[in-house]
Amino acid sequence: REAKVLRMRFGIDMNTDHTLEEVGKQFDVTRERIRQIEAKALRKLRHPTRSEHLRSFLDE
């Protein structure tokens, strides 16, 4: 769910990005809940253990 929210919000693998409200309607939750899910997912991606793993993709 977090991955899908991030993909929709940032337009990854899609032709456009979506607003909090648009994503909320898709998941049948409020804009605030989508904002919370997005923040949690980004926090996970920024965590040092994950960012080290992701950094290897950038170096290639």
C-alpha positions in Angstrom: 0.0 0.0 0.0 2.8 2.4 0.9 4.5 1.7 -2.4 1.3 2.3 -4.4 0.7 5.6 -2.6 4.3 6.8 -3.4 4.0 5.7 -7.0 0.7 7.6 -7.4 1.8 10.7 -5.5 5.1 11.1 -7.5 3.8 9.7 -10.8 6.3 6.8 -10.9 5.3 4.3 -13.6 2.4 6.6 -14.5 1.8 9.4 -16.9 1.0 12.0 -14.1 1.2 12.5 -10.4 -1.9 12.6 -8.2 -3.1 14.8 -5.4 -3.7 13.6 -1.8 -7.4 13.8 -2.5 -7.2 11.7 -5.7 -5.1 9.0 -4.0 -7.4 9.1 -1.0 -10.4 8.4 -3.2 -8.6 5.5 -4.8 -8.0 3.9 -1.3 -11.2 5.2 0.2 -9.4 7.1 3.0 -8.9 10.8 3.8 -6.3 13.1 2.5 -4.7 13.2 5.9 -4.4 9.4 6.1 -2.7 9.4 2.7 -0.3 12.1 3.9 0.5 10.0 6.9 1.1 6.9 4.8 3.3 8.9 2.4 5.4 10.3 5.3 5.9 6.9 6.8 7.0 5.4 3.5 9.5 8.2 2.9 10.8 7.9 6.5 11.5 4.2 5.8 13.3 5.0 2.5 15.4 7.6 4.3 16.4 5.2 7.1 20.2 4.6 7.0 20.0 0.8 6.5 17.7 1.2 3.5 19.4 4.2 2.0 22.7 2.2 1.9 21.0 -0.5 0.0 19.3 1.9 -2.4 22.6 3.8 -2.9 24.1 0.8 -4.7 21.5 1.3 -7.4 22.6 4.9 -7.9 26.3 4.0 -8.2 25.7 1.6 -11.1 
